[in-house]
Amino acid sequence: MKGRAGKDGEPRGKGGRFFGGSSKPAGSSNKAAAMKKKKQNVTRLGGGGLSLEAFANIKSTTNRNQYNPALIKKKREFYKNAKYISKYKKSLKHLSEPNDPSAVKPSEEMDKSKKRNKNEKRGSNSLRELYEKKREEEEIARKEREVVAQAKKEEREKAEARRKAERVKMFKKTRSGQPVMKYRIEHLLQSMQGSN
């Protein structure tokens, strides 16, 4: 029985199929078998691996795309500032250029520039007046809010003091350690009268 061949016709023992050996002669066929096994492993694992360069490139791109709140905040601030600068430049441009320079004659330009200077002074005054008026309105509104908040705060403090006093009364005890019923009954009567 020991010398018998297996199912495939291969002899059992060290050179058998269970120990990785084969009955074929060693040499070029082993290399072919090894290459075949390598190809099978590569296809089983999903193809060839990444080259070192490709792996390093992937790592660097994923690090760049990671979530970084500081960078996001910086970008947002940058765009916000850029928006403000563009608005400022537009307003400067509108202030510096006249409305229709081709239609105005040179003699009229002098008169218009004088009038414009006067109007600008008036405009700046009116702007200042508008600003001060708005500030006054905001100040009045703020004072009203403060008065309301102060009244609420005082009311809250009064209610808290009243609750504290009631609590002290409710927790009073007699000499023998029993609760004083007088205050508890008064509280019940008040709550019943309040509900009616």
Buried (B, 14 or more C-beta within 10 A) or exposed (E): EEEEEEEEEBBBEEBBBEEEBBEEEEEEEEEEEEEEEEEEEEEEEEEEEEEEEEEEEEEEEEEEEEEEEEEEEEEEEEEEEEEEEEEEEEEEEEEEEEEEEEEBEEEEEEEBEEEEEEEEEEEEEEEEEEEEEEEEEEEEEEEEEEEEEEEEEEEEEEEEEEEEEBEEBEEEEEEEEEEEEEBEEEEEEEEEEEEE
